[in-house]
Amino acid sequence: MENMISILSLLSLLFWLVPFVFIIWFLITFIKLQKEKNQILRTIADKMNKL
């Protein structure tokens, strides 16, 4: 019975931890993509200003 309780407590911890880790991973990836996109747009804008 004690093993079952410990397994259930670990599972409940995972149900809270996994979404939290996924959200942080998603936000970091999203921010990196936005920085790359801004850099590309800045390069295009600089090239257009030289024309």
Secondary structure, DSSP 8 states (H G I E B T S, - for coil): -HHHHHHHHHHHHHHHHHHHHHHHHHHHHHHHHHHHHHHHHHHHHHHHHH-
